[in-house]
Amino acid sequence: MKQMALMMALLMSIEAQANGFGLWWINSAVKVARNHDVHKDLPYGPSAHQTLNVYPSSDSEASPVFVFIHGGGWYKGKKEQYHFIADAMLRRGYTVVIPDYIKYPQGRFPAFIEDAALSIRWVKDHINKYGGDPNQIVLAGHSAGAHTGALLATDERYLTDVDLSPGVIKAFVGLAGPYEFTPREPKYIDTFGQDNFEKMKASRHVNGNEPPMLLLHSEGDRTVGTFNFTQLLNQLKQQSNHAHGILYKKPGHAGMVLKVHPWFAGRVDLGETMDVFFRQCTTGAKTEAQARTNPENAH
């Protein structure tokens, strides 16, 4: 009971402050409980920031590859803060890849999207050396990372610019993504540039050729409004029957990413939700868990 109370207090602290110490604490605890092999700082491009971490699956056969793009408002965050995400998906049999990407003010839109595309190029070319299946790449992102992932899934030019077919991404899950916002703060206006305010909205690129997409959001999110979820989901559904969305009541903005890990999941187990969706998209498999987490029965 004391451990659970501590976990809940920590979750609320991270939700309120999005503090780096809280993420450090979680990752340190996860590493003590479940240490994993990790290949750190592998270069996917020539610049110093273009590195990624690979967590190989322990499965003997080639495993599906889960690529996670972290959030941080396009100006902060780093791959090392998301070891707990890797642990959550390693438990489910994935090879996990977490790339870094350029941040503001060193980089501006669309440089961080281009970095993410280049990291997918690396995965396609090299992940077989780490036990991953290059033909089973799935993508997820949280917050700013979900925005980046949604643009990779909807605007084909980012992948084609690195000589990849858009079909390389078999499915995408977005956690609390600001897919449709228009920058108002000077920092974000400078990050994206006024000439790009339409290009940065994922719905503007939807044409029906997107991979299956699952959008997850919370009514309790005080950072990213639910209109981002609703507008993109509606546009996707007009063009395709491969788009789904689930709108939860409580997790809040930071809580959405924490609930990927079983320590914080409770009744809202987003690790399971993503796994069920990805398995259905990559193998067509129907699992017992799907009866509990079926995006077709959600919003």
N, C-alpha and C positions, 0 to 999 in steps of 0.2 A: 504493500500500500504506500509506503514511504517513497519507493522508487517511482511509482505511478504519479504520485503527487508532485515529485520533483520534475518529472517529464512534462506534466501539464503546466507547471509554473514556467518552465523553460520555454515551452511552446508559446505561452502568452507573452513572455518577454521578447522573443524573436518576432512575434506578430506585431508587437507594439513598436519595436525599435529597429527591426531587421538588422540586428547587430551581428558583427563578425565574430564576437566572442561566443555567442550562442552556437553558431555553426561550427566553430572550432571545438567546442565542448562535445557536440553531437558526434563529429567525426572522430575525435579522440576516443570516445566511448565505444563507437562502432569498431574502430581498429583494434581495441583491446578485446572486445567480444568476438570479433570475426575478422581476422586479418586476411588479406587477399594479396595475391601476386599482382603487381602493377608495373607496367612499362611506362616510365615517366618521361615527359618532355620530348616526345618523338616529334621531329620537325615535319610539318606538312607543307611548308613553304619556306622561302628564303629569309623572311623577316624574323626578328627575335621573338615576337609575340606569337608567331604561327607554330604553336606546339600543341600536342594533345597527349592525354593519358589513355592507355589501353589496359583494360582489366580482362584477361582471358577467362573464358568459362572453363570449369573443371570437366565438362563433358568430353567424352572421347571422340564424339562425332562433331563435325562442323556445326556451330550454333548460330542462331539468328543474331544479328548485330544491332544493338540498341545505342543510338547516338543521341546524346543529351546536350542541348545548348542552354547554358545557364543564363539567369537573369542578372539584374543589377542596374537597370536604367540606362544601359548603353555606356555607362561611364565607370562602373566598378564591378567587382566580382572576379573570381578566378576559378579555374577548374578544380584546384585542390580543395575547395570548400564543399565539393559535392561527392566526396567519397561515400556518404550515406546513400546517395542515389545509386551509385555503382553497386553497393552491397545489396540494395533492395532488388535490383534486376539480375544480379549474379545468382541470387537465391532462386530465381525463376528460369535459369538456364541460358541467359544471354551472355554474349561477349559485349562488353560495355566500352564505349569510346566517349570521352569528354574533351572537347577542344577548347582552347582559349581563342580569343579573337580580339581585334583592335578595339580600343575604347576611346570615347570622346575625352579630351580634345585632340588626342593624337590622330584619331580617325573620325570621319563623318560618313553619313549615309552616302552611298551604299557599301562602304568598305567592309563593315562588319558582316553584311550579307555575303559579300564576295569571299570573305574568309571562311565562312561556314560552308559555302559551296566547295571551296578548295579542300577543306577537311573531308568532305564526302568523297571527293576525287581520291584522296589518299586512302580512305577506307576501302573504296572499290578496288584499288590497286594492290593493297598490302595486307588487308585484314586476314587473308587466308594463312599468313605466317603466324598468326596469333590464335588460330582455331576458330575464326569466324567465317561465316558463309557470305561471300561478297554479293550473292544473289538474293540475300534475305536481310536487307538493310531497312530498319525502321527508325523513325526520327521523333523526338519529343523535345519540348522546350518549355521553360517557365518564364512568364512575364516578358521582358524584352527578348529573351531567348525564344519564347513562343511566337512573338512577332516575326523574328528572323526565320524560324522554321516555317511559319505560314507563308511567308514570301517565297521561300525555296519551293514550297509545294504548289503555289499558285502562279508564280511568275517564272516561266520556263527559262528565261534568258540567263538566270544565274547558273543553272546547271549546264545549259548548252554552251555557255562561255568557257566552261572547263571541260568541254568535250564529253559530257555525260548526257544520257537520255533522261528525261524527267521521270521515266519509269524506274529509275534506280532506287527511288524511295518507295517502298511498298506500302507504307502507311505513316500517318502523322498524328500525334496527339499534342494538343496545345493546352497548357495549364495557365489560366489567368492571363491571357495575352492581350495587349493593347493594340489589336489588329486595325482598328478604325479611328484611332484618336487623331485629332489635329493639334499640333504643338501650340501651346500658349506661353509657356515659360521661355525666357530668353535662351536658357541653356539648351532646351530641346529644339527651339527654332534654329539655333546655330548647328545643332547636331544633324538635323535633316535638311535644312535649307527650304525656304518658302517655295521654290520652284519644284520641290519634290513632294509637296503635301498630298498630291493625288497618287503619285507613284508608290508612296510608302503604305498605302492602304491595301490590304490583301484582297478585299472584295473586288477591287477594280480590275484584277487580273483573272478572276474566276471565269473559266470557259467550258467546264465540264470534263476537262482532261486531268483533273487533279487526282492524286492517289486517295484512297479512303482516308477520311479525316474525322477525328473525334475531338471536339472542343469541350473542355471542362472548366467550369467557372463557379464562383461563389457569390450568392447574394450579399454575403457579409464582407465582400471585398471593398475596402475604402480607398484603395490605390488605383485600381483599374475598373472603370465602370462596366456594368453588364451590357451596355449598348454595344460594346466591342464584340462580345459573344453573340448577341442576337443578330446584329447586322451581317456579320460574316456567315453565321450559320444559315440565315435565311437566303443569302445569295448562293451559297453552296447547294442548298436543297433545291433551289430553282433550276440548277444546272445538272444535278447529279443525285442519284439515290445512294451514294456512298458516303454521305456526310451525316454525322450524328452529334448530339450535344447533350450534356448533363449539367444542369444548374443546381448546385447544392445550396443549402441554407447558410451554413456556418463557417467553414474552415478559414475564411478570410484569405488575404493575399499570400502571405508567407506560409500560412497553414496548408495551402494547396500543394506546395512542393514537399512540405514535411510529411504529409499523409501518403506519400509514395512509399515511405519506409514503415515496416510493420510496427515499430515501437510507437508510432503516433497514429496509426491507421484507425483503430477502433472500428466503428461500423462504416466508415468511409475509407475503404482501402483502395487508394488510387493505384498502388502497385498492381493489385489484382485486376482492377478495371483496365489498365493499359495492357497487361499481359493477355487478358481475354480478347481484347480488341485486336492486338497484334497477331495473336495466334490464328484468329479467324481470318485475318487479311492475308497472312503468309501461307497458311496451310489449308484453310477452309475447315479446320477442325472444330467440332462442337464439343465443348467441355461441360462438366457439371457446374463449374464456376460461372459459365455463361448464363445459366438460368438465374443466377443471383445478380449478375452485372451485365445486362443486355442493353446496349445503347439504343436499340430499336424501340425499347419501351420507355425511353427517357424523353426529355424535351426535344 
